[in-house]
Amino acid sequence: MAIIGLTTLRHLLDEAITYGDLSAAKKLVAEGLRIAQEWDWSSEIAYFKAQREIIEGNDRDAMIYLDLAIKHNPCDGAAYNDRALCMIELGMVQEAFLYFDKGIASEPDYANIYHNKGWLLNQLGQHQEALPFFEKALALEPDRAVTFENLADTYIHLKEVQKAISALRKAAQLLTLSQLKIKEQIDAKIEILVKGTM
């Protein structure tokens, strides 16, 4: 039961961090750490300590804990993913790709790592190269609104406006009532794109 609990906590934590709800993220980290310590799971203790450091903006310290999490569980795609994200924050962009690739190899069914590699490629202007990573992320987790948002951004860069509109509409449908502000931003973006195609 605790494994299911930690898996759920990890998912909720990712959502909270993605949408900037740091208050919820801190509570989820504390709960994850409590469960991991109760069960004496070294990899999970290190993982949740890393999350605490990420939330506080201590990316170097987070990487130390993530390396420890990987040492205890070399199949933890999330630990590789988060280490890559910390590296990006520290300006080690090209080196981050190595950790994305290691994470994909270690846990090929982990959607977030494909999403984040696609996001980085898109940020670097490699829009066409980003597409298959977003598509793979959505094949694994078809209800992930943020992936549809990033996919839409890629389509905008590729001048495929109708595909961008479609992806944004899907993202808006998937957002919850608590994410109303984000939904309004997406709706405004859709309106701009629609007007531009008339």
N, C-alpha and C positions, 0 to 999 in steps of 0.2 A: 504493500500500500504506500509506503514512503517513496518508492521509486516513481510511482504514478504521481504522487504529490510533488516531487521535485521536477518531474517533466512538465507538469502543469505550471508550476512556479516559474520555471525557465521561460516558458512560452509567454506567460503574463508579464514577466519582467522585460522580455524583449519588446513587447507591445508598449509597455509603459515608457521605456527609454526611447523607442522610436517616435512616440508622439509627445515626448517632453514632459511626462507626468512624473517628475522626480520624487515627489512625496510618496506616491504609490510604489515607485521603484525601490526606494529605501526600505519601505515596509516589507516588500517581497524579498529583498536581499536578507533582511534580518530573519525572516521566517525560513528561507532556504538554508541559511547558515545554522539556525537552530536545529532544523531537522537533520542536516548533514552531520553536525556535531553529536547529536543524540545517537545517530547510527554509526558514528566514527568512520565516515566515508571520506578518506583523504582527498580524493579527486574533487568531490563536491564541496568540501570545505574550502579548498584552494580556489575553485571556480567562483563560489559566492563571495569570498574575500576579494577576488579580482573585480567582481562586479561593484563591490563597495568602493574600490579605488577608482574605477571608471566613472562612477557617478560623481565622485569628488574631484575628477579631473586629473588624477594621478596616474597617467598612462604608463610611465616607467615602472611604478610599483605594481600596477595591474599586470604588466607583462611577466613580472617575476612569479606572481601567483598563477598566471595562465600557463607558464612553462611547467610549474609544479603540477597543475591539473593534467596537462598533457603527459607528463612523466608517469603519473598514476593511472591515467586512462588515455592511451594513445589513439583511441577511436572516438574521442570527443570532438566532433566537428565544430561545435560551438566555441570551444576553447581556442582552436586554430583561427576561427572566424574573428573572435574578439581580439585575439593577439594581432591579427592583420589590421583591424580597425584602429587599435592603439598605435601601431606603427605608422599608419596614415596620419594620425593626429600629430605624431612626432616628426613628420616629414620624410619618413622612409617608405615612400609610395611604391617604388619598384620592388623593394624587398617584401612588401605586403603580399604581392602576387604569389610568392613562394608559399606563404602560410594559407592563403585561400586554396591553392592547389593541393597542399598537404591535407587540409580539412576535407576537401572533396574526395580525395583518395581514401581517407580514413572513415568518412561517414557520407557516402554518396547519396543518401536519401534526406539530407538535411537542407531544407529549402533556403534558409537564410543565407547560407554561404554563397549560393548561386546568385541570389539577389544582390548581395553586397559586392561580389566580383563584377556583376553587371553594372551596378551603380558606379564603381570606380572606373571601369572602362568608359562609361558614359561621361563621367567628369573629366576624363582625359581626352575627350573628343573622339573616342573610338566607338561611335554609335552603332555601326553595323556589327561590330564584334560583341557589343553588349547584349544585343537581341537574344541570342540563344541562351544566355544565362538567365535572363528574365523569364523566358519561355520555360526553361527547365524548372525554375523556382515555382512558377504557376502550375506546372504539371504536378509537382509534389504537394503544393499547398495552394489550391485554386481560390481560396477565400482571403487572400492576403492583399488588402487594399493598397498598402504602400508599394507593393510590387507593381500593381496596375498604374499607380501614379508615376513611378519611375519609368515604366514602359512607355507611358504617354509622353514623357519628356524626351525619351529616345526617338519616338516617332516624330515629334515636333522638329527635332534637329534633322531628321531624315526627310522632312517636308512631306510626311504622310499624315496629313491633318485629320482625315476621316478615321484612320486607325487610332490617332491620339484621342480624338473625341470619344470614340468607343471605349478605349481603355479608361479614360477619366470617368465616364458614366458608370462603368463597372466598379471603379474605386468608390465612387460616391454611394452606390447601392450597398456596398459592403461595410461602410462606416456605421458605427453605433450612434445612438442619440447623444452619448457623452462626448462624441467627436463632432458635434454640430458645427463648430467654428471651422474645422478643417473641411467639412462637407461644403460649407458656404464658399470657402476659397476655391474648391474644385469646381463648384457650380459657376462661379465667376469666370474661371479660366475657360470652361466649356463655352460660356456665352461669348467670350472674346474670340475663340477659335471659330465658332459657328458664324459670327458676324464677318469674320475675315474670309470665309469661303463663299459668302453670298455674292 
